[in-house]
Amino acid sequence: MLVGVLCVNPTESHAFAENATKYKEYAATKTDSIIELYAMDVLYTAESNWRVKAVNGTHFGICQGKSKYLKTANYKQQIDWCWRYSMVRYGSMVNALYHWKVYGWH
């Protein structure tokens, strides 16, 4: 059993890495600020490791938002939704990251 857990399908890992890179490239179109992009990367890596299909209870997608919309949205729709949410609620991705570090959620 342990062998099965330790073995990772290299094809799946490679495909995920390519997708994560594509998702991050799209996320970079949201800002010219490397600091904002860095904050987004830290948040979304911690929340879902940039996985579109990530689920944690009632939270879905790349940023683990509570909207059911994220359950069926593609990566661009999710990144757009997550960006708008952070801008409205916190004013910036940096502020969202700060809140997450202090409270453990954003």
C-alpha positions as CSV (number, residue, x, y, z in Angstrom):
1,M,0.0,0.0,0.0
2,L,2.8,2.4,0.9
3,V,4.4,1.8,-2.5
4,G,1.2,3.0,-4.2
5,V,1.1,6.2,-2.1
6,L,4.7,7.0,-2.9
7,C,4.5,6.4,-6.6
8,V,3.3,9.4,-8.6
9,N,2.3,9.1,-12.2
10,P,4.9,11.3,-14.0
11,T,2.4,12.0,-16.8
12,E,-0.1,13.4,-14.3
13,S,2.6,15.4,-12.5
14,H,3.9,16.9,-15.7
15,A,0.4,17.8,-16.9
16,F,-0.4,19.5,-13.6
17,A,2.8,21.5,-13.7
18,E,2.0,22.6,-17.3
19,N,-1.5,23.6,-16.2
20,A,-0.3,25.5,-13.1
21,T,2.2,27.4,-15.3
22,K,-0.6,28.3,-17.7
23,Y,-2.9,29.4,-14.8
24,K,-0.1,31.5,-13.3
25,E,0.6,33.1,-16.7
26,Y,-3.1,34.1,-17.0
27,A,-3.1,35.4,-13.4
28,A,-0.2,37.6,-14.3
29,T,-2.5,39.5,-16.8
30,K,-4.4,40.8,-13.8
31,T,-1.6,43.0,-12.5
32,D,1.7,44.7,-13.4
33,S,2.9,44.4,-9.8
34,I,5.3,41.5,-9.1
35,I,4.4,41.8,-5.4
36,E,0.7,41.4,-6.1
37,L,1.4,38.4,-8.3
38,Y,3.7,36.9,-5.6
39,A,1.0,37.3,-3.0
40,M,-1.5,35.6,-5.3
41,D,0.9,32.7,-5.9
42,V,1.5,32.2,-2.2
43,L,-2.2,32.3,-1.4
44,Y,-3.4,30.0,-4.2
45,T,-0.5,27.5,-3.7
46,A,-1.4,27.2,-0.1
47,E,-5.2,27.1,-0.7
48,S,-5.3,24.6,-3.6
49,N,-1.9,24.3,-5.2
50,W,-3.6,26.0,-8.2
51,R,-6.0,23.1,-8.7
52,V,-9.2,24.1,-10.4
53,K,-11.1,21.1,-9.0
54,A,-9.9,21.5,-5.4
55,V,-12.7,21.1,-2.8
56,N,-12.5,21.7,0.9
57,G,-16.0,21.3,2.5
58,T,-18.0,24.2,1.0
59,H,-15.0,25.9,-0.6
60,F,-14.1,25.4,-4.2
61,G,-11.4,26.0,-6.8
62,I,-8.1,27.7,-7.0
63,C,-8.7,30.2,-4.3
64,Q,-11.1,28.0,-2.3
65,G,-14.0,30.5,-2.5
66,K,-17.3,29.7,-1.0
67,S,-19.2,30.4,-4.2
68,K,-20.8,27.3,-5.9
69,Y,-20.0,29.1,-9.2
70,L,-16.3,28.1,-8.7
71,K,-17.3,24.4,-8.7
72,T,-17.9,24.4,-12.5
73,A,-15.9,27.5,-13.6
74,N,-12.8,27.1,-15.7
75,Y,-9.4,28.4,-14.6
76,K,-9.8,31.8,-16.2
77,Q,-13.3,32.3,-14.6
78,Q,-11.9,31.2,-11.3
79,I,-8.9,33.5,-11.4
80,D,-11.1,36.4,-12.4
81,W,-13.6,35.7,-9.6
82,C,-10.8,35.2,-7.1
83,W,-9.1,38.5,-8.1
84,R,-12.3,40.5,-7.9
85,Y,-13.1,39.0,-4.5
86,S,-9.7,39.9,-3.1
87,M,-9.8,43.4,-4.6
88,V,-13.3,44.2,-3.2
89,R,-12.8,42.6,0.2
90,Y,-9.1,43.5,0.9
91,G,-8.1,46.1,-1.7
92,S,-5.1,44.1,-2.9
93,M,-3.7,40.6,-3.0
94,V,-1.0,41.7,-0.6
95,N,-3.7,42.6,2.0
96,A,-5.5,39.3,1.4
97,L,-2.2,37.4,2.0
98,Y,-1.6,39.4,5.2
99,H,-5.1,38.6,6.4
100,W,-4.6,34.9,5.6
101,K,-1.3,34.9,7.5
102,V,-2.8,36.5,10.5
103,Y,-6.2,34.7,10.6
104,G,-5.6,31.5,8.6
105,W,-8.3,32.3,6.0
106,H,-9.1,35.0,3.5
